[in-house]
């Protein structure tokens, strides 16, 4: 069973950057789609980005297109989310997830990490 651990969250000023990491254990990402979701206080969890590990195809939510980049490191079984030009509205807990469908629908992802907090100050 795949276990996911996120890291890299923190406090950053608006306009700054952060890179989140999602490391897999108990398996490899090679058979999965890996997604990032986020949940702000009082709001529903929303799709941020996804990547098909085997082919590298990516997808992004409209609110992060052009600012965030998802990538992978095969050797480390790790997926990254590079976040640039951060805005206060990007403040949320960010979760990575793994599933077998390339989709924005969180219910399709079977495995979830514990989340990492990102706070963007204005």
N, C-alpha and C positions, 0 to 999 in steps of 0.2 A: 504494500500500500504506500502510495506516495505521500510524503510529508513535506510541507512547504514552510519555509521560514523567511519572512521579509525583514529587511533592514534598510537603514539609510535615511529614515525620516528625521525630522527635526524642525527647528525654527529658522525661517529665512525671511529676509525683507522682500517686498514686492520688486519684481524685476530680476530677482536672483534665480539660482539654479540648485537643484538637488538631483541625486541619482539614487533611485531605489533599487534594491536587489531582491531577488526571490530565488532561494536555493532549494533544490530538491534533494530529498533523501528517501531511502527505501525504494528507489526506482529511478528511472531516468525520464527526462522530458521527451525522448525521441518519439514516443507514440502519442503525444498529447498536443492539444492546443493549450497555450498558456495565456491567461487573461489578467488584466488589472482592472479592479473596480475601486470605487471610493464611496465613502459615506460621510456626509457632513452632518453636524448636529441638527436633529429635527427633520432631516431629509431622507429620502429613500436612497438605497445604494444604487449607484449608476455605473454604467460601463465607461471605461477609460480607453483601453486598448487591448488587442489580442494578437497573438502570433502563432502560426502553425510551425511547430518546431522543425518538422522534416523539410518543409519547402521554403520557410522564411516569409510566407505571405503575412502581411500585417493589416490591421484595421484600427481606426481611431474614432473616438467620440468627437462630435462636432466641436465641443467646447475646448478640446485640446489639440486639434489638428494644427500642424505647423509649429507647435511649441514643444510637444512631447514626442519622444522617440523610443520605441520598444526594440530591444535587441537581445541576442542570446550568446552565450559562451558554451560551446559544446563540451569542452574539456572540464568545465566547472559545473555543468548541469545547472546553470544559473541564467535567469532572465533579468534584464535590467529595464528600468524605465527612467530615461533621462528627461528631466523636466526643466525646461528653460522658460524665461520670461514669466515667472510665476506671478499669480495674482492672488489677492486675498480670498477670492471665491474658490481658489484651488484648495483651501484649507479643508482637510478631511482626514479620516482614517483610510489608508490605502491598503487594499487586500490583493494578493495574487491568488489565482485559482487555476486548476488544471482540469481539463475535460477532453472529450473526444469529438466535439463539434465546434466548428469555426463560427461562433455566434456571439452576439452581444447579450444574449439571455443568460442571466446568472444561474438560473435553475439547471442549465445544461452542464454546469461545471461541478464535478464530483468532489474535488479536493480543494480545501481552502487553507490559507495561512491565517495567522492570528491578527495580522494587521500591523501597520506602522503609522504613527501620527505625523502628518505634515501640517505645519502651521505657517501661514504667510502673513506677515504683518504689513500694514499699509504705511 
